[in-house]
Amino acid sequence: MSFTRCPDPVPGYSASVDAVETVIVPRAVDLGEMTVRRALPSVKRQMVGPFIFFDQMGPAEFLTDQGIDVRPHPHINLATVTYLLEGQILHRDSLGSNQTIEPGDVNWMRAGKGIVHSERTAPELRQTGQRLFGLQTWVALPERMEESDPAFLHHTAAELPYAQDGALSMRLVAGSTHGLTSPLNTASETLYADVALSAGGRFDIQPTHEERALYVVSGTIEIGNDTHEAGTLLVLRTGAPVWLRATADARLMLFGGEPMEGPRYIWWNFVSSRRERIEQAKEEWRAGRFDTVPGDEHEFIPLPEQIGKPRRATGGRDFADGAN
């Protein structure tokens, strides 16, 4: 199998030069312990395939007695996908899951009709400090799955397909591409891959999925006549083959898949095809009717009261920020 058999981009040839539809520079949010860069939702693009939320966490350096403490908080009608490049996070949820996430692992938490989880630095790591760097994304669920029972799936790096060909290596987190198929059971057609490319290496992305995007985690790449640097989200044109070259060692996340059958609303940690369902979830969290997290029952994040109304996350430019 080869990742790199592809012709040089030809100046003026639309299939190589005009493959990028939208360029998004994420906005940075300082959370105190680390900086988060939010690429989706954006005023330029709200979703790519089922992906409705895309955050880069860090990189951040935690010293002794420091770490992250994301207190228990709720989700509905979506799945959270946590993927780390460096460091560890301890995940707990209201199903009783207690899972350490390490680099190359994937945590897929399907909220369905409702789930609560927390994300913290384990006590033993607080004693030594750590560097933390990763990505957290949310995928919307098809309408038929929105009110399904919550579920938690975890696959270690060793369980996910990995291939290397010359300058390029890929770990497939979800879906199928380049002859690889992930064991992760997703609710709809989903593509999510971790791609590393040495300087001078090339990568051929065929239009096998309806919607696709590239997030440049590190390094620099060229597509056609354009150069794209770290911290940039590139939405790829539907149906266009993409030929890219790394001008410096690069790390990329390739993601996308089948778009949802209709628009989604997003408010705080809630996503749904129905605005009234979000209003219901708000009241349920305010009233304490969600389940608690075993082993982490004593704290929670209160419902924000000043965010505003749920907004549509597709088909328009209006949306409200999610914040897990």
N, C-alpha and C positions, 0 to 999 in steps of 0.2 A: 504494500500500500504506500502511496506517496501523497503527501500534502502539497508538494511544491511544484508539480509539473504544471506550469501555466506560462503563457506568453508574456512578454514585457508589455505593460500598458502602452498603448499607442496614442500619442497626443492627438486630440481631436476626435478620437473614437469614443462614442458615447458610452459604450459598455464598460470602458475602463476609466474614463475621465469623469463621467457624470453619475457614478454609482452611489454617491452620497447625496441623500435627499435633504437632510437637516443636520446641522451641527449645533450641539447644545453644550455650553460651558456651565457646569453645575454651580449652584450658589453654595457658599460655605457658611455653615452654622457652627458657632463656637459653643459647645456644651459644657465648657469648663474643663472637664477632664480630658476632652479630645475634640477635634474638629471633625464634623460630618459634612460631606459634599453630596448634595441632593440633586440627582440628574433627572429623575421622574418623580412626580409629575412636573411638567414645565409649561410655560406659556406657549412654547413652540410645539410641544408634543406631550400628550397626556399618557398614552399607553403605547407599548410595542408588543404585539401579540397579547398574551395574558398579563404581561408585566405592567403593573400600575404604579410601582414605587421602586426606586433604585437609589440606595445610599452607599457611599463609600465611608467606612469608619476608619479614621486615622489616616496614616500611621501615627500612633501615639506611644510615648514612653512612660510607663508607670514605675515610679520608684517604690521603695519599701513602704508598706502600709497603704499603698494606693491601689485603685482598681476601678472597675465600672460597677455601678449599682443601679440597674434599671429595675425599679420596683414592680411588683405584680400589676399588670394592666390587661385590658381585654381586647379581643379581636372578634369580628364576625365576617362571614361570607368571603373569606380570602384564605390563602395559604402564605405563611412567611417562609422564606428560604434564606438560611444563614450559611455563609461560606467564608472561611477564614484563610488568609494568606500567611499570617503570623499570629502567635499567641494562642490563648485559650479563653473560652467563655463557658460558664456553668449555666445550663438551661434547666429550668424547672417549670412545670405547667400543672394545670388543674386536673389532668388525667393521671397525675402521679409520676410523670416522666422526670427523670433526674439524669441529665446527660451532659458530659463534658464534650465540647466541640473543639476539635484541633484542626490545624491546617490541612486542607484537602478533603475534609469530611463535609457532608451536607446534612443540615437539619431542615426537614420539611414538616412544618406544623400546619395542618389543615384546621382552620378555625371552625368552618361550617357554621352551625347555629350558635356557636359561642365557646370561647376558650379564654383562659387567663394564663399568662406566663411571666416569668422574671428572667433576667439575664444579669449575671454577676460574675465578679472575679472570685475564684475559689480561695478559701482562707490560706491554703498553703502557698499559693502564688503571691498573695499579699506580703508574705514574709520575705520574698526574694525580688519582687518586682517583675515586670515583663513588658515586652513590646507587643502592641496589639494593632492589627491591620486586617481589614476584611470588608465584606460586602453583605448588606442585608437588602433583600428584595422582597416585594409582595407580588403574588400573582392573583388575579381575580379568578373566581370559580365560575364555571358555567351555571346558568340559572338553575338547572336541575340538581346541582350539587351545593348550592349556596346554603341550604338549611340541612345539610347532611350532618351526621354525627362527627364531632371533632376527632382528629387522629394525629398521631405523631410518628414520623418515619425518620430514621437516622441511618446513613450509610457512611462507613469509614472510607478514607482515601483508598485503601487497598481494595475495597469492593467496587469502586468506580473504574470504568474502562480508561486505560491510559495507553497512549501510543507515542512513539518518537520517530521522526524521520529527518535525519540531518539536523538542520538548524531549528527545526520546529518540534514542539511537543504539545500534546493536548490531553487534558483530563476532562472527560465528558460527565457533567453533573446531571443533566436531564436530557431526555429525548434521544434522537438518532442523527448522526452526521458522520461523514467520512468513514463509513464502514463500522462505526462504533455505536453501541446502544447501551444506554444507562439502565440499571435495574430500578431506578426511582420510579415509583408509580404516581404519575401526575394525573390531574383531573381533565386535562385537555392537551392537545398537541403543544409541546413546550420544548424549546431548545435553550440549553445553557451549557457553555463550555469555557474552560479555563485554558488559554492558549499562551504558550511562551515561545518567543521567536528571537533567535540570536541576530545580532547586527548583520545585515546583508541577506538574511533569510526571507523567503517569500511564502505567502499563504494564499490559497485559492478557495474562495467561498462561493459555492454554487447556490442558485436561487431555489433551493429545495423546500424552503419555508416561506409562507406568505409574507410575514413581517420579520425583519431582522435588524439588529443593531450591534455595534461594537462599542465597548467602553475601554478606553486606553488607560489602564491602571498605572503603567510606568513605561518609560522609553518614548520613542518617536517612530511613527510609521508614515509611509507615503502611499496614497491612493491616487492614481492618475498624476496630475501635476501638483497636488496639494499635500502639504505636510501637516500631520496632526500629532499633538503632544499629549503628555499624561494629563489626566483629569478632563478628558473630552469624550462626550457621547456622540457617536455618529449613527444616525438612522439611515439605513441603506435603502436604496430605491427598490421597490417591489419588482421582482423579475429580472434584476440586473446581476450578472456575475460580478464578483469583486476580486480584484487582484491587488494584493498589498505587499509592501516590502518594508522591513524594519531598517531604519537608518541608525538605530541604536538598539541595544538589547531591550525587548519590549515584553510586557505582560498585558494580555487583552482578555476581556470577557465578551464572548459572542453569545447573544441571547435573542429570543423572540418566539415565534410560533404562530398558532392560529389566533386571530383576533376574537374577542368576545362577540356574542350574537347581538349585543345591544350595549347602550351606554352604562357606565357605572358611576355611582356617587361615592365620594370619599370625604370623610370628616374624622379628624383625629386618627384613631386606630381602626376605624370602621369603614368597610367597603361593602356596597350592595347595589343591586340593580334597582332597588326600591328606596326612595327617599324616606318613606314612612318606617321602613325597617331600621334605618339608622336612628330615627327619633325614638323608636322603641328600645333600641340597645342603649341609648343615652340614659333613658329613664331607668332601665334595669341596672346599669352600673351605678347610677346615682343612689338607687334604693338598696344596693348591696345584694342583688339577686343572682349575680354570677357566682360560679363555684370559686373556692379558694385554692391556693397552691400549697399542697402538703410540703411542710418544711420551710415555707416562706409565707406564713399566714398573717404576720403581724404588721406588715406595711402594704401600702398600695398607692397608686397614682390617682389622685382625685380627678373627677371629670372636669376638663377645662370648660369654663363658662363663657369665654370671650372669643372663641374661634369664629362663631357665626354659623350660618346655615350650611347643611351639606350641599355641595356643588357637583355638577356633572363632571366626570373625569374623561369623557370622550365626546367627540363631536362638537367641541367648543373650547373657548379659551378660559372658561371660568372653572375654578376648583378651589378647594380648601386644603391646606397642608395636612398631610398625615404626619404623625410624630409618635413612633412607637416607644 
